[in-house]
Amino acid sequence: MISRIAIREIFWTVVFYQLFKVERMRQLTAAVIGAGLRGDVYASYSLDHPDELKIVAVAEPDQERREAFARKYHLNKNMCFSDYKNLLQREKMADFVMICTMDRMHYEPVIMALKKGYHVLCEKPMSTNESEIVRMGTMAEKYGRILSICHVLRYSPFFTKIKELIQTGTIGELQTIQQIEEVGFWHHAHSFVRGNWRKTEEASPMILQKCCHDMDILLWLVEQNCTEIQSFGTLSYFNKENAPKGSTKYCMDGCTQRDKCPFYAPRFYLEHPRAEIDGLTHAVSVKTDRESILKALQHGPYGRCVFHCDNTVVDHQVVNIQFEKGMTASFTMSAFTNDCTRKINVMGTRGQIEGDMEKGILKTVDFVTGDTDTIELHTPVKGHSGSDSKMVADFLRQISADHSGNGRSSATSSVDSHLMALAAEKSRLENRVISLSIYKEEIAGKSR
Ligand SMILES: NC(=O)c1ccc[n+]([C@@H]2O[C@H](COP(=O)([O-])OP(=O)(O)OC[C@H]3O[C@@H](n4cnc5c(N)ncnc54)[C@H](O)[C@@H]3O)[C@@H](O)[C@H]2O)c1
């Protein structure tokens, strides 16, 4: 017979272990690969929620960045590595890794990390190569790990609300969507003319790099497979042919056009509100005081004349999409806008939703009653309207639930949206409509 005291002891032991387990699961540990802008954005979740996440290691070749990151996240010296290979060759040292290296450096660390038993939060694009994209999805399944892609827009209050309105039948049956990605003339100049993503050959095509988010959102809203895709687009403006007389290779080398040019670098980095808010000044210089910025712009990459760079990505592109069951979508990306936002027009059989993400406004109309509604979403200006931290929270929830939670941006759904983007690029380059089923068969053929 077990005594009452023994039963009580067993009871409290079970309670203790349950609590301990919950407590232990609550604070997950992460190693960050690539301590650049994005690496820091996601890692900073640990500073706001120290009970949920602790950063324990970093791999970053840039010494200044690595040391600054180590100081900020209180890392031991022996947990700081100059390359992802050194980190991933060691014994598993965290619950998951965040892979925040540049576009063409995601595939190898993802595969190494999955094989080591890490869950992985990986920046988009997964890869620029179709076969690698498909393989990343299958490897996550094979090793039973969570591989989540940073499709942060799925977590934005803006698109979450649109999804809810569609699902609750507010506009009847969805028929077609028109979406515009207004990149912003300043953002385009920073990232896609002067910056890291200016060359398709080194980074990725614009439609994959910037707009895989849009392909992903369209797939998520429509909930149908894409069957055919067609695209046009060019790099028409940011090239030598359009350099005005009197322009110099660097803005600060006595350009006579500086007062007339929207792209004069010092004006943007020192005066434009988004330069600081979006962390673009940090890309120019680790120190962001006026003097350091001007010094970095003098003859640095971000001080180059936008007409004298070596950029190759398009500055405007359109995509037409056919989904199964007859739904359609059209998408436009343009550098030539003042705002950096996404605008959408969702058209259903009974109503319509129009929205501007940056303004945080959605307008609905009901065709039967004529009723209109304006929904104002009070969203933070930073971190993709607060989506970045929501995405990290969702990822932690998935890991804590040990696979049972199905996150919004799983590798499986991301594979499809990435293939849509690459098929659109193929269409643009080959000037023909691409059938997604034939495209996928070709990829499978290459992998066999
Ligand atoms: N989800 C989004 O909305 C979003 C937004 C912006 C950028 N991105 C993507 O995030 C990724 C990173 O962008 P970023 O702006 O942070 O770039 P970044 O250049 O600021 O950061 C990349 C970092 O990787 C480091 N790195 C290079 N080689 C390495 C190696 N061998 N091992 C470890 N680290 C290495 C670099 O030194 C750099 O610090 C890109 O693929 C980009 O497309 C996603």
The ligand as an SDF file (V2000), in Angstrom:
LIG
                    3D

 44 48  0  0  0  0  0  0  0  0999 V2000
   12.2940   38.6150  -44.6890 N   0  0  0  0  0  0  0  0  0  0  0  0
   12.4820   39.8390  -45.1200 C   0  0  0  0  0  0  0  0  0  0  0  0
   11.5640   40.6160  -45.2130 O   0  0  0  0  0  0  0  0  0  0  0  0
   13.8640   40.2910  -45.5150 C   0  0  0  0  0  0  0  0  0  0  0  0
   14.1700   41.6600  -45.5550 C   0  0  0  0  0  0  0  0  0  0  0  0
   15.4650   42.0250  -45.9100 C   0  0  0  0  0  0  0  0  0  0  0  0
   16.4030   41.0590  -46.2440 C   0  0  0  0  0  0  0  0  0  0  0  0
   16.0610   39.7360  -46.2230 N   0  0  0  0  0  0  0  0  0  0  0  0
   17.0340   38.6880  -46.5630 C   0  0  0  0  0  0  0  0  0  0  0  0
   17.8760   38.4790  -45.4310 O   0  0  0  0  0  0  0  0  0  0  0  0
   19.1800   38.0440  -45.8620 C   0  0  0  0  0  0  0  0  0  0  0  0
   20.2300   38.8780  -45.1400 C   0  0  0  0  0  0  0  0  0  0  0  0
   20.0380   40.2470  -45.4470 O   0  0  0  0  0  0  0  0  0  0  0  0
   20.7700   41.3930  -44.5820 P   0  0  0  0  0  0  0  0  0  0  0  0
   20.1930   42.6770  -45.0070 O   0  0  0  0  0  0  0  0  0  0  0  0
   20.7810   41.0400  -43.1620 O   0  0  0  0  0  0  0  0  0  0  0  0
   22.2540   41.2660  -45.1960 O   0  0  0  0  0  0  0  0  0  0  0  0
   23.6070   41.6480  -44.4700 P   0  0  0  0  0  0  0  0  0  0  0  0
   24.6430   41.7410  -45.5190 O   0  0  0  0  0  0  0  0  0  0  0  0
   23.3830   42.8150  -43.5560 O   0  0  0  0  0  0  0  0  0  0  0  0
   23.8940   40.3710  -43.5430 O   0  0  0  0  0  0  0  0  0  0  0  0
   24.4390   39.1750  -44.0290 C   0  0  0  0  0  0  0  0  0  0  0  0
   25.5630   38.8080  -43.0870 C   0  0  0  0  0  0  0  0  0  0  0  0
   26.0670   37.5010  -43.4210 O   0  0  0  0  0  0  0  0  0  0  0  0
   27.4420   37.5250  -43.1180 C   0  0  0  0  0  0  0  0  0  0  0  0
   28.1560   36.3910  -43.7230 N   0  0  0  0  0  0  0  0  0  0  0  0
   28.7940   36.3350  -44.9200 C   0  0  0  0  0  0  0  0  0  0  0  0
   29.4260   35.1510  -45.0580 N   0  0  0  0  0  0  0  0  0  0  0  0
   29.1700   34.4400  -43.9260 C   0  0  0  0  0  0  0  0  0  0  0  0
   29.5760   33.1580  -43.4720 C   0  0  0  0  0  0  0  0  0  0  0  0
   30.3680   32.3590  -44.2020 N   0  0  0  0  0  0  0  0  0  0  0  0
   29.1500   32.7350  -42.2500 N   0  0  0  0  0  0  0  0  0  0  0  0
   28.3650   33.5290  -41.4870 C   0  0  0  0  0  0  0  0  0  0  0  0
   27.9680   34.7700  -41.8710 N   0  0  0  0  0  0  0  0  0  0  0  0
   28.3570   35.2160  -43.0750 C   0  0  0  0  0  0  0  0  0  0  0  0
   27.8810   38.8660  -43.6850 C   0  0  0  0  0  0  0  0  0  0  0  0
   29.1610   39.2600  -43.2220 O   0  0  0  0  0  0  0  0  0  0  0  0
   26.7540   39.7680  -43.2040 C   0  0  0  0  0  0  0  0  0  0  0  0
   27.0330   40.3730  -41.9480 O   0  0  0  0  0  0  0  0  0  0  0  0
   19.1860   38.1690  -47.3710 C   0  0  0  0  0  0  0  0  0  0  0  0
   19.0560   36.9150  -47.9700 O   0  0  0  0  0  0  0  0  0  0  0  0
   17.9780   39.0410  -47.6690 C   0  0  0  0  0  0  0  0  0  0  0  0
   17.4210   38.7610  -48.9240 O   0  0  0  0  0  0  0  0  0  0  0  0
   14.8260   39.3660  -45.8640 C   0  0  0  0  0  0  0  0  0  0  0  0
  1  2  1  0
  2  3  2  0
  2  4  1  0
  4  5  1  0
  4 44  2  0
  5  6  2  0
  6  7  1  0
  7  8  2  0
  8  9  1  0
  8 44  1  0
  9 10  1  0
  9 42  1  0
 10 11  1  0
 11 12  1  0
 11 40  1  0
 12 13  1  0
 13 14  1  0
 14 15  2  0
 14 16  1  0
 14 17  1  0
 17 18  1  0
 18 19  2  0
 18 20  1  0
 18 21  1  0
 21 22  1  0
 22 23  1  0
 23 24  1  0
 23 38  1  0
 24 25  1  0
 25 26  1  0
 25 36  1  0
 26 27  1  0
 26 35  1  0
 27 28  2  0
 28 29  1  0
 29 30  1  0
 29 35  2  0
 30 31  1  0
 30 32  2  0
 32 33  1  0
 33 34  2  0
 34 35  1  0
 36 37  1  0
 36 38  1  0
 38 39  1  0
 40 41  1  0
 40 42  1  0
 42 43  1  0
M  CHG  2   8   1  16  -1
M  END
$$$$
